[in-house]
């Protein structure tokens, strides 16, 4: 007879608890969250005039005298259940800016809209997947006596893809500093696009906001070479944003031209350092700006929204380009489960982070993300709805509504987080069942329903 593991025994203990049914309801309500937050306290809703109690809830009536709520972590590697919810919210947020809905007018679909991809520059040749990796007619070796080319054919999942041909030639300093300034480079890119649009329309650059508004949602993604590149949905509106039509001169082609020229023009200077000098940081050579059209020849709006949502839930660890938790010592870098290339970038972060001139960049604090400290998803205010609005709408749909003229007294305290081994096993099963149910409903909807 097989002996039960500690996890199985813990799960059996929980299942035999007299209050297991209520605990199971709480876990199901969190969607099977992997690391729920434990709260204790109460909520009382009163009539603001008469003092009559409309509703009272107290965790003293709950198993363990606590309430479980979602951790809301967007990373699938940390909490698959909450990451799926976050991906769904991101899909609706991006889609609303493309097609309307969520208080965004449907007319946005007919405005100039682009799907833009901006890449990082080259920091040195790396292995790549394809028919031939890096064929070199002249052959030869670099100054470190390593071959300058590679005639092999790498599969996309080959571990060597993204690794430098010569680690000693690779510009790890430039890689880290580019990551540290990528968000500033994006900000300058957006400003320059506005200026170019104004100039092309014969406007004074400072008057652009009186005639049009540039709205966007952008997501950062780590490439195989562990460098961030950016996908963005860019839309041209009137001065009032999504509720306002763009001027007649605001065409998709004019927007494409402005994006391409700005991507090649903008740059950021790093601060001067005696150790590394001053670096000029810019976007890479590969710039893609494709119009989103309403006809069959254009990119599919739902596919673009799903593409952006997919990358929002990915952490650095899932792409092999870092970790989901900070590093506190040099020893943490040496023991991190990452590739040799990624470890070298982390080491560069740590070394540069120790220089006083780079202290504002906080490179050691962000060594786990290879120096990139920007948000994975950012959007302009007028692009579409917000995560807060989407959560409020979901709460309203589930029956959590505010009563007019009511006063709510909330008294809550944090008492812990996470699951015991047995509880984690049960929660994972619930999350998997809910995911399968969603897939079944989605497949049925695509198939046109039942008989």
C-alpha positions as a Markdown table, in Angstrom:
| # | Residue | x | y | z |
|---|---|---|---|---|
| 1 | Unk | 0.0 | 0.0 | 0.0 |
| 2 | Unk | 1.4 | 3.4 | -1.0 |
| 3 | Unk | 2.2 | 5.7 | 1.9 |
| 4 | Unk | 0.6 | 9.1 | 1.7 |
| 5 | Unk | 2.8 | 12.1 | 1.2 |
| 6 | Unk | 2.8 | 15.0 | 3.6 |
| 7 | Unk | 0.9 | 17.0 | 1.0 |
| 8 | Unk | -1.8 | 14.3 | 0.6 |
| 9 | Unk | -2.1 | 14.0 | 4.4 |
| 10 | Unk | -2.6 | 17.8 | 4.7 |
| 11 | Unk | -5.2 | 17.8 | 1.9 |
| 12 | Unk | -7.0 | 14.9 | 3.6 |
| 13 | Unk | -7.0 | 16.8 | 6.9 |
| 14 | Unk | -8.5 | 19.9 | 5.3 |
| 15 | Unk | -11.2 | 17.8 | 3.5 |
| 16 | Unk | -12.2 | 16.2 | 6.9 |
| 17 | Unk | -12.7 | 19.6 | 8.6 |
| 18 | Unk | -16.4 | 20.3 | 9.4 |
| 19 | Unk | -16.1 | 23.7 | 7.7 |
| 20 | Unk | -14.5 | 22.3 | 4.6 |
| 21 | Unk | -17.5 | 23.2 | 2.4 |
| 22 | Unk | -17.3 | 26.9 | 3.3 |
| 23 | Unk | -13.5 | 27.0 | 2.9 |
| 24 | Unk | -13.9 | 25.4 | -0.5 |
| 25 | Unk | -16.4 | 28.2 | -1.4 |
| 26 | Unk | -13.8 | 30.8 | -0.5 |
| 27 | Unk | -11.1 | 29.2 | -2.5 |
| 28 | Unk | -13.4 | 28.8 | -5.5 |
| 29 | Unk | -14.4 | 32.5 | -5.2 |
| 30 | Unk | -10.7 | 33.4 | -5.6 |
| 31 | Unk | -10.6 | 31.3 | -8.7 |
| 32 | Unk | -8.1 | 28.9 | -7.1 |
| 33 | Unk | -5.6 | 31.7 | -6.4 |
| 34 | Unk | -2.1 | 30.2 | -5.6 |
| 35 | Unk | -1.2 | 32.8 | -3.0 |
| 36 | Unk | -4.4 | 34.3 | -1.6 |
| 37 | Unk | -4.2 | 37.2 | 0.9 |
| 38 | Unk | -5.7 | 36.3 | 4.4 |
| 39 | Unk | -7.7 | 39.1 | 6.0 |
| 40 | Unk | -9.6 | 39.3 | 9.3 |
| 41 | Unk | -12.2 | 42.0 | 10.2 |
| 42 | Unk | -15.7 | 43.1 | 9.4 |
| 43 | Unk | -17.8 | 45.3 | 7.1 |
| 44 | Unk | -21.0 | 47.0 | 8.2 |
| 45 | Unk | -23.3 | 48.9 | 5.8 |
| 46 | Unk | -25.7 | 51.4 | 7.5 |
| 47 | Unk | -28.5 | 53.6 | 6.3 |
| 48 | Unk | -27.0 | 57.1 | 6.4 |
| 49 | Unk | -30.2 | 58.6 | 7.7 |
| 50 | Unk | -31.8 | 56.1 | 10.1 |
| 51 | Unk | -28.8 | 54.1 | 11.1 |
| 52 | Unk | -30.5 | 50.8 | 10.1 |
| 53 | Unk | -28.1 | 48.0 | 9.3 |
| 54 | Unk | -28.4 | 46.8 | 5.7 |
| 55 | Unk | -25.6 | 44.3 | 5.8 |
| 56 | Unk | -23.0 | 43.0 | 8.3 |
| 57 | Unk | -20.1 | 40.6 | 7.6 |
| 58 | Unk | -17.6 | 39.4 | 10.1 |
| 59 | Unk | -14.8 | 36.9 | 9.6 |
| 60 | Unk | -15.4 | 35.4 | 13.0 |
| 61 | Unk | -18.0 | 33.2 | 11.2 |
| 62 | Unk | -15.4 | 32.0 | 8.7 |
| 63 | Unk | -13.1 | 28.9 | 8.8 |
| 64 | Unk | -10.0 | 30.1 | 10.7 |
| 65 | Unk | -11.7 | 33.4 | 11.3 |
| 66 | Unk | -10.3 | 34.8 | 8.0 |
| 67 | Unk | -11.3 | 35.7 | 4.5 |
| 68 | Unk | -9.3 | 34.7 | 1.4 |
| 69 | Unk | -9.0 | 37.3 | -1.4 |
| 70 | Unk | -7.0 | 37.1 | -4.7 |
| 71 | Unk | -3.3 | 38.0 | -4.8 |
| 72 | Unk | -3.9 | 39.7 | -8.2 |
| 73 | Unk | -0.4 | 38.8 | -9.4 |
| 74 | Unk | -0.2 | 39.2 | -13.2 |
| 75 | Unk | 2.6 | 36.6 | -13.6 |
| 76 | Unk | 1.5 | 33.1 | -14.7 |
| 77 | Unk | 4.6 | 31.6 | -13.1 |
| 78 | Unk | 3.5 | 32.9 | -9.7 |
| 79 | Unk | -0.3 | 32.6 | -9.8 |
| 80 | Unk | -1.9 | 31.0 | -13.0 |
| 81 | Unk | -5.4 | 31.8 | -11.8 |
| 82 | Unk | -4.9 | 35.6 | -11.2 |
| 83 | Unk | -2.7 | 35.9 | -14.3 |
| 84 | Unk | -5.6 | 34.5 | -16.4 |
| 85 | Unk | -7.9 | 37.1 | -14.9 |
| 86 | Unk | -5.4 | 39.9 | -15.5 |
| 87 | Unk | -4.9 | 38.7 | -19.1 |
| 88 | Unk | -8.7 | 38.9 | -19.6 |
| 89 | Unk | -8.8 | 42.4 | -18.3 |
| 90 | Unk | -5.9 | 43.4 | -20.5 |
| 91 | Unk | -7.6 | 41.9 | -23.6 |
| 92 | Unk | -10.7 | 44.0 | -22.9 |
| 93 | Unk | -8.7 | 47.1 | -22.1 |
| 94 | Unk | -6.8 | 46.9 | -25.4 |
| 95 | Unk | -9.8 | 45.7 | -27.5 |
| 96 | Unk | -11.9 | 48.6 | -26.2 |
| 97 | Unk | -9.3 | 51.0 | -27.6 |
| 98 | Unk | -9.5 | 49.2 | -31.0 |
| 99 | Unk | -13.2 | 48.6 | -31.4 |
| 100 | Unk | -14.9 | 50.6 | -28.7 |
| 101 | Unk | -16.9 | 49.5 | -25.7 |
| 102 | Unk | -16.3 | 50.1 | -22.0 |
| 103 | Unk | -17.4 | 53.7 | -22.5 |
| 104 | Unk | -15.2 | 54.1 | -25.6 |
| 105 | Unk | -17.2 | 54.9 | -28.8 |
| 106 | Unk | -17.3 | 52.4 | -31.6 |
| 107 | Unk | -16.1 | 55.1 | -34.0 |
| 108 | Unk | -12.5 | 54.5 | -32.8 |
| 109 | Unk | -12.4 | 51.5 | -35.2 |
| 110 | Unk | -12.4 | 53.8 | -38.2 |
| 111 | Unk | -9.6 | 56.1 | -37.0 |
| 112 | Unk | -5.9 | 55.9 | -38.0 |
| 113 | Unk | -4.6 | 53.0 | -35.9 |
| 114 | Unk | -1.2 | 51.2 | -36.0 |
| 115 | Unk | 0.4 | 48.1 | -34.5 |
| 116 | Unk | 4.0 | 49.2 | -33.8 |
| 117 | Unk | 7.0 | 47.1 | -32.9 |
| 118 | Unk | 10.2 | 48.7 | -31.7 |
| 119 | Unk | 13.3 | 46.6 | -31.0 |
| 120 | Unk | 16.5 | 47.1 | -29.0 |
| 121 | Unk | 19.7 | 47.7 | -31.0 |
| 122 | Unk | 22.3 | 45.1 | -31.5 |
| 123 | Unk | 24.8 | 44.6 | -28.7 |
| 124 | Unk | 26.7 | 42.0 | -30.5 |
| 125 | Unk | 25.9 | 39.0 | -32.8 |
| 126 | Unk | 23.9 | 36.2 | -31.2 |
| 127 | Unk | 22.8 | 32.8 | -32.4 |
| 128 | Unk | 19.4 | 32.8 | -34.1 |
| 129 | Unk | 16.9 | 30.3 | -35.3 |
| 130 | Unk | 16.3 | 29.8 | -39.0 |
| 131 | Unk | 17.6 | 28.1 | -42.0 |
| 132 | Unk | 21.2 | 29.2 | -41.3 |
| 133 | Unk | 22.3 | 30.8 | -38.0 |
| 134 | Unk | 25.0 | 33.3 | -39.1 |
| 135 | Unk | 26.8 | 32.1 | -42.2 |
| 136 | Unk | 30.0 | 34.0 | -42.9 |
| 137 | Unk | 31.6 | 33.8 | -46.3 |
| 138 | Unk | 35.0 | 35.1 | -45.1 |
| 139 | Unk | 35.0 | 33.0 | -41.9 |
| 140 | Unk | 37.7 | 34.1 | -39.5 |
| 141 | Unk | 37.7 | 34.7 | -35.8 |
| 142 | Unk | 37.2 | 37.7 | -33.5 |
| 143 | Unk | 40.0 | 39.1 | -31.3 |
| 144 | Unk | 39.1 | 36.5 | -28.7 |
| 145 | Unk | 39.7 | 33.7 | -31.2 |
| 146 | Unk | 36.1 | 32.7 | -31.5 |
| 147 | Unk | 34.4 | 32.2 | -34.9 |
| 148 | Unk | 32.5 | 35.2 | -36.3 |
| 149 | Unk | 29.9 | 33.0 | -37.9 |
| 150 | Unk | 27.8 | 29.9 | -37.2 |
| 151 | Unk | 26.7 | 27.6 | -40.0 |
| 152 | Unk | 24.3 | 25.5 | -37.9 |
| 153 | Unk | 20.5 | 25.4 | -38.2 |
| 154 | Unk | 19.0 | 26.0 | -34.8 |
| 155 | Unk | 15.5 | 25.0 | -33.8 |
| 156 | Unk | 13.4 | 27.8 | -32.1 |
| 157 | Unk | 13.7 | 26.0 | -28.8 |
| 158 | Unk | 17.5 | 25.4 | -29.0 |
| 159 | Unk | 19.0 | 26.7 | -25.8 |
| 160 | Unk | 21.8 | 28.4 | -27.8 |
| 161 | Unk | 19.4 | 30.7 | -29.6 |
| 162 | Unk | 19.9 | 34.3 | -28.2 |
| 163 | Unk | 23.3 | 33.5 | -26.8 |
| 164 | Unk | 26.2 | 35.7 | -28.1 |
| 165 | Unk | 28.7 | 34.2 | -30.5 |
| 166 | Unk | 31.4 | 35.7 | -28.4 |
| 167 | Unk | 30.5 | 36.7 | -24.8 |
| 168 | Unk | 33.7 | 38.8 | -24.5 |
| 169 | Unk | 32.8 | 40.9 | -27.6 |
| 170 | Unk | 29.2 | 41.4 | -26.4 |
| 171 | Unk | 28.4 | 44.9 | -25.1 |
| 172 | Unk | 26.8 | 43.9 | -21.8 |
| 173 | Unk | 27.2 | 47.5 | -20.5 |
| 174 | Unk | 25.3 | 48.9 | -23.4 |
| 175 | Unk | 22.6 | 46.2 | -22.9 |
| 176 | Unk | 22.0 | 47.1 | -19.3 |
| 177 | Unk | 22.1 | 50.9 | -19.9 |
| 178 | Unk | 19.6 | 50.6 | -22.8 |
| 179 | Unk | 17.2 | 48.7 | -20.5 |
| 180 | Unk | 17.6 | 51.3 | -17.8 |
| 181 | Unk | 16.7 | 54.1 | -20.3 |
| 182 | Unk | 14.1 | 52.2 | -22.4 |
| 183 | Unk | 11.1 | 53.9 | -20.7 |
| 184 | Unk | 12.6 | 57.4 | -21.3 |
| 185 | Unk | 13.3 | 56.4 | -24.9 |
| 186 | Unk | 9.7 | 55.6 | -25.3 |
| 187 | Unk | 8.6 | 58.9 | -23.8 |
| 188 | Unk | 10.8 | 60.8 | -26.2 |
| 189 | Unk | 9.6 | 58.7 | -29.1 |
| 190 | Unk | 5.9 | 59.6 | -28.4 |
| 191 | Unk | 6.8 | 63.3 | -28.0 |
| 192 | Unk | 8.7 | 63.2 | -31.3 |
| 193 | Unk | 5.8 | 61.5 | -33.1 |
| 194 | Unk | 3.5 | 64.4 | -32.0 |
| 195 | Unk | 6.0 | 66.9 | -33.2 |
| 196 | Unk | 6.4 | 65.3 | -36.6 |
| 197 | Unk | 2.6 | 65.0 | -37.1 |
| 198 | Unk | 2.3 | 68.7 | -36.3 |
| 199 | Unk | 5.1 | 69.7 | -38.7 |
| 200 | Unk | 3.7 | 67.5 | -41.5 |
| 201 | Unk | 0.3 | 69.2 | -41.1 |
| 202 | Unk | 1.8 | 72.7 | -41.1 |
| 203 | Unk | 1.1 | 73.3 | -37.4 |
| 204 | Unk | 3.2 | 74.9 | -34.8 |
| 205 | Unk | 4.4 | 71.9 | -32.7 |
| 206 | Unk | 3.2 | 73.4 | -29.4 |
| 207 | Unk | -0.3 | 73.6 | -30.9 |
| 208 | Unk | -0.6 | 69.9 | -31.7 |
| 209 | Unk | -2.8 | 69.2 | -28.6 |
| 210 | Unk | -5.4 | 71.8 | -29.9 |
| 211 | Unk | -5.9 | 69.7 | -33.0 |
| 212 | Unk | -5.3 | 66.0 | -32.2 |
| 213 | Unk | -4.3 | 63.6 | -29.6 |
| 214 | Unk | -2.0 | 60.5 | -29.8 |
| 215 | Unk | -3.4 | 57.6 | -27.8 |
| 216 | Unk | -1.6 | 54.3 | -27.2 |
| 217 | Unk | -1.2 | 51.1 | -25.2 |
| 218 | Unk | 2.2 | 49.4 | -25.2 |
| 219 | Unk | 3.6 | 46.2 | -23.8 |
| 220 | Unk | 7.2 | 45.2 | -23.2 |
| 221 | Unk | 8.5 | 41.8 | -24.2 |
| 222 | Unk | 11.8 | 40.0 | -23.7 |
| 223 | Unk | 13.3 | 38.6 | -26.8 |
| 224 | Unk | 15.4 | 35.4 | -27.0 |
| 225 | Unk | 18.6 | 37.5 | -26.6 |
| 226 | Unk | 17.2 | 38.8 | -23.3 |
| 227 | Unk | 16.6 | 42.3 | -24.7 |
| 228 | Unk | 13.3 | 44.1 | -24.3 |
| 229 | Unk | 11.3 | 45.2 | -27.3 |
| 230 | Unk | 8.0 | 47.0 | -27.5 |
| 231 | Unk | 4.6 | 46.3 | -29.1 |
| 232 | Unk | 2.2 | 49.1 | -29.1 |
| 233 | Unk | -1.3 | 50.0 | -30.5 |
| 234 | Unk | -1.2 | 53.7 | -31.5 |
| 235 | Unk | -4.3 | 55.6 | -32.4 |
| 236 | Unk | -4.9 | 59.2 | -33.6 |
| 237 | Unk | -7.9 | 61.0 | -32.0 |
| 238 | Unk | -9.2 | 64.5 | -31.9 |
| 239 | Unk | -8.1 | 66.8 | -29.1 |
| 240 | Unk | -10.7 | 65.5 | -26.7 |
| 241 | Unk | -9.5 | 61.9 | -27.0 |
| 242 | Unk | -11.6 | 58.9 | -27.9 |
| 243 | Unk | -14.8 | 60.9 | -28.0 |
| 244 | Unk | -13.4 | 63.2 | -30.7 |
| 245 | Unk | -12.7 | 62.6 | -34.4 |
| 246 | Unk | -9.2 | 63.3 | -35.6 |
| 247 | Unk | -8.6 | 66.2 | -38.1 |
| 248 | Unk | -8.9 | 65.6 | -41.8 |
| 249 | Unk | -5.1 | 65.6 | -42.2 |
| 250 | Unk | -4.7 | 62.8 | -39.7 |
| 251 | Unk | -4.3 | 59.8 | -42.0 |
| 252 | Unk | -2.9 | 56.4 | -41.3 |
| 253 | Unk | 0.0 | 56.9 | -43.8 |
| 254 | Unk | 1.0 | 60.2 | -42.1 |
| 255 | Unk | 1.0 | 58.4 | -38.8 |
| 256 | Unk | 3.1 | 55.6 | -40.2 |
| 257 | Unk | 5.7 | 58.1 | -41.6 |
| 258 | Unk | 5.9 | 59.9 | -38.3 |
| 259 | Unk | 6.4 | 56.7 | -36.3 |
| 260 | Unk | 9.1 | 55.4 | -38.6 |
| 261 | Unk | 11.0 | 58.7 | -38.7 |
| 262 | Unk | 10.8 | 59.2 | -35.0 |
| 263 | Unk | 11.9 | 55.6 | -34.2 |
| 264 | Unk | 15.1 | 56.3 | -36.2 |
| 265 | Unk | 15.7 | 59.8 | -34.9 |
| 266 | Unk | 15.1 | 59.8 | -31.1 |
| 267 | Unk | 17.9 | 59.1 | -28.7 |
| 268 | Unk | 18.9 | 59.3 | -25.0 |
| 269 | Unk | 22.3 | 60.0 | -23.6 |
| 270 | Unk | 23.3 | 58.2 | -20.5 |
| 271 | Unk | 25.1 | 60.2 | -17.8 |
| 272 | Unk | 28.9 | 60.4 | -18.2 |
| 273 | Unk | 31.0 | 57.8 | -16.3 |
| 274 | Unk | 34.7 | 57.6 | -16.0 |
| 275 | Unk | 34.4 | 53.8 | -16.2 |
| 276 | Unk | 32.3 | 53.5 | -19.3 |
| 277 | Unk | 32.0 | 57.1 | -20.7 |
| 278 | Unk | 28.7 | 58.4 | -22.2 |
| 279 | Unk | 26.4 | 56.1 | -24.2 |
| 280 | Unk | 24.0 | 57.2 | -26.9 |
| 281 | Unk | 20.9 | 55.0 | -26.7 |
| 282 | Unk | 18.4 | 54.5 | -29.5 |
| 283 | Unk | 15.9 | 52.0 | -31.0 |
| 284 | Unk | 17.1 | 49.1 | -33.1 |
| 285 | Unk | 17.1 | 49.0 | -36.9 |
| 286 | Unk | 14.0 | 46.8 | -37.1 |
| 287 | Unk | 10.9 | 49.0 | -36.9 |
| 288 | Unk | 7.5 | 47.8 | -37.9 |
| 289 | Unk | 4.4 | 50.0 | -38.2 |
| 290 | Unk | 1.4 | 48.3 | -39.7 |
| 291 | Unk | -2.0 | 49.9 | -40.1 |
| 292 | Unk | -5.0 | 48.2 | -38.5 |
| 293 | Unk | -7.8 | 48.2 | -41.0 |
| 294 | Unk | -11.5 | 47.3 | -40.8 |
| 295 | Unk | -11.4 | 45.2 | -43.9 |
| 296 | Unk | -10.2 | 41.6 | -44.3 |
| 297 | Unk | -6.8 | 42.6 | -45.4 |
| 298 | Unk | -5.9 | 44.3 | -42.1 |
| 299 | Unk | -4.6 | 42.8 | -38.9 |
| 300 | Unk | -7.4 | 41.3 | -36.8 |
| 301 | Unk | -8.2 | 43.5 | -33.8 |
| 302 | Unk | -9.0 | 40.6 | -31.5 |
| 303 | Unk | -5.7 | 38.9 | -32.4 |
| 304 | Unk | -3.8 | 42.1 | -31.6 |
| 305 | Unk | -5.6 | 42.4 | -28.2 |
| 306 | Unk | -4.9 | 38.8 | -27.4 |
| 307 | Unk | -1.3 | 39.1 | -28.4 |
| 308 | Unk | -0.7 | 42.1 | -26.1 |
| 309 | Unk | -2.6 | 40.3 | -23.2 |
| 310 | Unk | -0.5 | 37.2 | -23.6 |
| 311 | Unk | 2.8 | 39.1 | -22.9 |
| 312 | Unk | 1.4 | 41.1 | -20.0 |
| 313 | Unk | 1.1 | 37.8 | -17.9 |
| 314 | Unk | 4.6 | 36.7 | -18.6 |
| 315 | Unk | 7.4 | 37.4 | -16.2 |
| 316 | Unk | 11.0 | 37.7 | -17.0 |
| 317 | Unk | 11.6 | 34.1 | -15.8 |
| 318 | Unk | 9.2 | 32.6 | -18.3 |
| 319 | Unk | 11.1 | 33.9 | -21.3 |
| 320 | Unk | 14.4 | 32.8 | -19.7 |
| 321 | Unk | 15.4 | 36.5 | -19.5 |
| 322 | Unk | 15.5 | 37.0 | -15.7 |
| 323 | Unk | 13.7 | 36.2 | -12.5 |
| 324 | Unk | 10.4 | 37.2 | -10.9 |
| 325 | Unk | 12.0 | 38.2 | -7.6 |
| 326 | Unk | 14.8 | 40.7 | -6.7 |
| 327 | Unk | 18.4 | 39.7 | -6.1 |
| 328 | Unk | 20.0 | 40.9 | -2.9 |
| 329 | Unk | 23.6 | 39.7 | -3.1 |
| 330 | Unk | 26.2 | 38.7 | -5.7 |
| 331 | Unk | 25.8 | 35.1 | -4.5 |
| 332 | Unk | 22.1 | 35.3 | -5.6 |
| 333 | Unk | 23.2 | 36.0 | -9.1 |
| 334 | Unk | 25.7 | 33.1 | -9.1 |
| 335 | Unk | 23.0 | 30.6 | -7.9 |
| 336 | Unk | 20.2 | 31.9 | -10.1 |
| 337 | Unk | 18.7 | 29.3 | -12.5 |
| 338 | Unk | 19.4 | 31.3 | -15.6 |
| 339 | Unk | 21.5 | 30.9 | -18.8 |
| 340 | Unk | 25.2 | 32.0 | -18.9 |
| 341 | Unk | 24.2 | 35.0 | -21.1 |
| 342 | Unk | 21.5 | 36.2 | -18.6 |
| 343 | Unk | 23.8 | 35.7 | -15.7 |
| 344 | Unk | 26.4 | 37.9 | -17.4 |
| 345 | Unk | 23.7 | 40.7 | -17.9 |
| 346 | Unk | 22.9 | 40.4 | -14.1 |
| 347 | Unk | 26.5 | 40.7 | -13.2 |
| 348 | Unk | 26.8 | 43.8 | -15.4 |
| 349 | Unk | 23.8 | 45.3 | -13.6 |
| 350 | Unk | 25.4 | 44.6 | -10.2 |
| 351 | Unk | 28.8 | 46.1 | -11.3 |
| 352 | Unk | 27.3 | 49.2 | -12.9 |
| 353 | Unk | 24.8 | 49.6 | -9.9 |
| 354 | Unk | 27.8 | 50.0 | -7.6 |
| 355 | Unk | 29.0 | 53.2 | -9.4 |
| 356 | Unk | 27.7 | 56.4 | -7.8 |
| 357 | Unk | 26.9 | 58.0 | -11.1 |
| 358 | Unk | 24.4 | 55.2 | -11.9 |
| 359 | Unk | 22.8 | 55.1 | -8.4 |
| 360 | Unk | 19.6 | 56.8 | -9.7 |
| 361 | Unk | 19.0 | 53.9 | -12.1 |
| 362 | Unk | 18.8 | 51.4 | -9.2 |
| 363 | Unk | 20.4 | 48.8 | -11.3 |
| 364 | Unk | 21.1 | 46.3 | -8.4 |
| 365 | Unk | 17.4 | 46.5 | -7.3 |
| 366 | Unk | 16.4 | 45.7 | -10.9 |
| 367 | Unk | 19.1 | 43.1 | -11.7 |
| 368 | Unk | 16.5 | 40.4 | -11.7 |
| 369 | Unk | 14.8 | 42.1 | -14.7 |
| 370 | Unk | 18.2 | 42.9 | -16.3 |
| 371 | Unk | 18.0 | 46.6 | -15.6 |
| 372 | Unk | 14.6 | 47.2 | -17.1 |
| 373 | Unk | 12.4 | 49.0 | -14.6 |
| 374 | Unk | 9.5 | 50.1 | -16.7 |
| 375 | Unk | 6.0 | 48.7 | -16.5 |
| 376 | Unk | 5.1 | 45.7 | -18.6 |
| 377 | Unk | 1.9 | 47.5 | -19.8 |
| 378 | Unk | 1.4 | 51.3 | -20.1 |
| 379 | Unk | -1.2 | 53.3 | -21.8 |
| 380 | Unk | -2.2 | 56.9 | -22.4 |
| 381 | Unk | -5.1 | 58.2 | -20.4 |
| 382 | Unk | -7.5 | 58.6 | -23.3 |
| 383 | Unk | -6.7 | 55.3 | -25.0 |
| 384 | Unk | -9.5 | 53.3 | -23.3 |
| 385 | Unk | -10.8 | 52.1 | -19.9 |
| 386 | Unk | -8.8 | 51.3 | -16.8 |
| 387 | Unk | -8.1 | 48.1 | -14.8 |
| 388 | Unk | -10.0 | 49.7 | -11.9 |
| 389 | Unk | -13.0 | 50.3 | -14.0 |
| 390 | Unk | -13.0 | 46.7 | -15.3 |
| 391 | Unk | -12.7 | 45.4 | -11.7 |
| 392 | Unk | -15.6 | 47.6 | -10.6 |
| 393 | Unk | -17.7 | 46.4 | -13.6 |
| 394 | Unk | -16.9 | 42.7 | -12.7 |
| 395 | Unk | -17.9 | 43.3 | -9.0 |
| 396 | Unk | -21.2 | 44.9 | -10.2 |
| 397 | Unk | -21.9 | 41.9 | -12.4 |
| 398 | Unk | -21.3 | 39.6 | -9.5 |
| 399 | Unk | -23.8 | 41.6 | -7.4 |
| 400 | Unk | -21.4 | 43.7 | -5.3 |
| 401 | Unk | -23.3 | 47.1 | -5.7 |
| 402 | Unk | -23.3 | 50.2 | -3.6 |
| 403 | Unk | -26.5 | 51.2 | -1.8 |
| 404 | Unk | -27.4 | 54.9 | -2.2 |
| 405 | Unk | -27.2 | 57.0 | 0.9 |
| 406 | Unk | -25.5 | 54.2 | 2.7 |
| 407 | Unk | -22.4 | 54.4 | 5.0 |
| 408 | Unk | -20.0 | 51.5 | 5.1 |
| 409 | Unk | -17.7 | 50.9 | 8.0 |
| 410 | Unk | -14.8 | 48.6 | 7.1 |
| 411 | Unk | -12.3 | 47.2 | 9.6 |
| 412 | Unk | -9.8 | 44.9 | 8.0 |
| 413 | Unk | -6.3 | 43.6 | 9.0 |
| 414 | Unk | -3.8 | 41.5 | 7.1 |
| 415 | Unk | -2.9 | 38.3 | 8.8 |
| 416 | Unk | -1.0 | 36.2 | 6.2 |
| 417 | Unk | -0.9 | 34.9 | 2.7 |
| 418 | Unk | -0.5 | 31.7 | 0.7 |
| 419 | Unk | -1.7 | 28.0 | 1.2 |
| 420 | Unk | -0.5 | 25.0 | 3.1 |
| 421 | Unk | 0.8 | 22.2 | 0.9 |
| 422 | Unk | -2.6 | 20.4 | 0.9 |
| 423 | Unk | -4.6 | 23.5 | 0.4 |
| 424 | Unk | -2.3 | 24.5 | -2.5 |
| 425 | Unk | -3.0 | 21.1 | -4.1 |
| 426 | Unk | -6.8 | 21.6 | -3.8 |
| 427 | Unk | -6.6 | 25.2 | -5.0 |
| 428 | Unk | -4.6 | 24.1 | -8.1 |
| 429 | Unk | -7.3 | 21.5 | -8.9 |
| 430 | Unk | -10.0 | 24.2 | -8.7 |
| 431 | Unk | -8.1 | 26.6 | -10.9 |
| 432 | Unk | -7.6 | 23.9 | -13.5 |
| 433 | Unk | -11.3 | 22.9 | -13.4 |
| 434 | Unk | -12.3 | 26.6 | -13.9 |
| 435 | Unk | -9.9 | 27.0 | -16.7 |
| 436 | Unk | -11.2 | 23.9 | -18.5 |
| 437 | Unk | -14.8 | 25.1 | -18.0 |
| 438 | Unk | -13.9 | 28.5 | -19.6 |
| 439 | Unk | -12.3 | 26.7 | -22.5 |
| 440 | Unk | -15.4 | 24.5 | -23.0 |
| 441 | Unk | -17.6 | 27.6 | -23.0 |
| 442 | Unk | -15.4 | 29.4 | -25.4 |
| 443 | Unk | -15.3 | 26.4 | -27.8 |
| 444 | Unk | -19.1 | 26.1 | -27.6 |
| 445 | Unk | -19.5 | 29.8 | -28.4 |
| 446 | Unk | -17.2 | 29.5 | -31.4 |
| 447 | Unk | -19.1 | 26.5 | -32.6 |
| 448 | Unk | -22.4 | 28.4 | -32.5 |
| 449 | Unk | -23.8 | 26.8 | -29.3 |
| 450 | Unk | -25.6 | 23.5 | -28.9 |
| 451 | Unk | -28.0 | 21.6 | -31.1 |
